[in-house]
Every structure is written in C-alpha cells, then in structure tokens.
Amino acid sequence: MSAAAEGPIVITGACGPLGRRLVRHLHRSRHVIALDARPFPECPKDVEHHRFEFWRKRVRDVLKRGHVEAVVHAVGGHDERTPREDRAENVAGFSHLLEH
C-alpha cells in the first residue's frame, strides 16, 4: 500500500518533545495530523496542525474526514511531579478521543 493510499496518523501532544520528533520523522512518508493547543512554529508545511486540545468536540470533525490509520498519544509522561488529577484527566481525554 502506498503512503498516499494509507490513512493519516494522528499525533496528540505534537508540540511536546516526543510529539515533535514523531511529526518530523513521520511526515516524510505519511500524512500526519498534529493535535496540540500550543503553537508549533517549526511544524513541517505538509503537516496538518490543529491548535486545540485533543479532547475537544472539534477533533471529531478532523477524524471524520478520512480513515485514520493510527493515533499516537504523545501527551504527558509518567513524571511523578505531574499531579494525579492531571494524569487522570489526560487518560479520560484520550479515551474520549478514541470514541470518535
């Protein structure tokens, strides 16, 4: 299957350290949709960057446009300094994204 025939790869947290690396690597061979509320000034021109949180209802419209091949959740980490509530919200938000 050619890259053009494959569905896009969605990367949440695309402006974080891991997300940026994934975007820069994957966009060379795949259609990449980057989701992050933060600005991404060095975003490659062929990457579709949406500047809103991945749990917003608007993400449903992005996902409905085509068959998504994969979702990479590059948000947050397992840093013990991150409050438990933030980690729980992160997981709940990603579950909501997967429902779409």
C-alpha positions as CSV (number, residue, x, y, z in Angstrom):
1,M,0.0,0.0,0.0
2,S,1.5,3.4,-0.9
3,A,1.7,6.2,1.6
4,A,-0.9,8.2,-0.3
5,A,-3.4,5.3,0.0
6,E,-2.8,4.9,3.7
7,G,-4.8,6.9,6.2
8,P,-3.3,9.7,8.3
9,I,-1.5,9.2,11.5
10,V,-2.8,11.5,14.3
11,I,-0.3,12.6,16.9
12,T,-1.7,14.2,20.1
13,G,0.8,16.4,22.1
14,A,2.5,17.1,18.8
15,C,4.3,20.2,20.2
16,G,6.0,18.3,23.1
17,P,9.5,16.8,22.8
18,L,8.3,13.3,21.7
19,G,5.5,14.6,19.6
20,R,7.8,17.0,17.6
21,R,10.2,14.2,16.9
22,L,7.5,11.9,15.7
23,V,6.0,14.6,13.5
24,R,9.3,15.4,11.9
25,H,10.0,11.7,11.3
26,L,6.6,10.5,10.1
27,H,5.7,13.4,7.8
28,R,8.3,12.3,5.3
29,S,6.4,9.2,4.4
30,R,2.8,9.7,5.8
31,H,0.0,12.2,6.1
32,V,0.3,13.5,9.7
33,I,-2.3,15.3,11.7
34,A,-0.8,17.1,14.6
35,L,-3.1,18.0,17.6
36,D,-1.9,20.3,20.3
37,A,-3.2,23.5,21.8
38,R,0.3,25.0,21.8
39,P,1.8,26.8,18.8
40,F,4.1,24.8,16.6
41,P,6.1,27.3,14.6
42,E,8.6,24.8,13.2
43,C,5.8,22.4,12.0
44,P,6.6,21.0,8.6
45,K,4.5,22.6,5.9
46,D,2.8,19.3,4.8
47,V,1.6,18.5,8.3
48,E,-2.0,19.3,9.2
49,H,-1.7,21.1,12.6
50,H,-4.9,21.7,14.6
51,R,-4.4,24.0,17.6
52,F,-6.9,22.8,20.1
53,E,-6.9,20.2,22.9
54,F,-7.3,16.6,21.7
55,W,-10.5,16.0,23.8
56,R,-12.5,18.9,22.2
57,K,-15.5,18.1,20.1
58,R,-13.8,19.7,17.1
59,V,-11.4,16.7,16.9
60,R,-14.4,14.6,15.8
61,D,-14.6,16.7,12.6
62,V,-10.9,16.2,11.9
63,L,-11.2,12.4,12.4
64,K,-14.4,12.0,10.3
65,R,-12.6,13.3,7.1
66,G,-10.8,10.0,6.5
67,H,-9.8,6.7,7.7
68,V,-7.2,7.3,10.5
69,E,-4.5,4.6,10.4
70,A,-3.1,5.2,13.9
71,V,-3.3,7.5,16.9
72,V,-0.1,8.2,18.8
73,H,-0.7,9.7,22.2
74,A,2.5,11.7,22.9
75,V,0.9,13.8,25.7
76,G,2.5,14.0,29.1
77,G,4.7,11.4,30.7
78,H,5.0,9.3,33.8
79,D,6.6,12.1,35.8
80,E,5.7,11.7,39.4
81,R,5.7,15.5,39.7
82,T,2.6,15.6,37.5
83,P,-0.5,15.8,39.7
84,R,-2.6,12.7,39.8
85,E,-5.6,14.7,38.7
86,D,-3.8,15.9,35.6
87,R,-2.8,12.3,34.7
88,A,-6.4,11.1,35.2
89,E,-7.7,13.9,33.0
90,N,-5.2,13.0,30.3
91,V,-6.4,9.4,30.3
92,A,-10.0,10.4,30.3
93,G,-9.4,12.9,27.4
94,F,-7.6,10.3,25.3
95,S,-10.4,7.8,25.9
96,H,-12.9,10.4,24.7
97,L,-10.7,10.9,21.5
98,L,-10.8,7.2,20.8
99,E,-14.6,7.1,21.0
100,H,-14.6,9.3,17.9
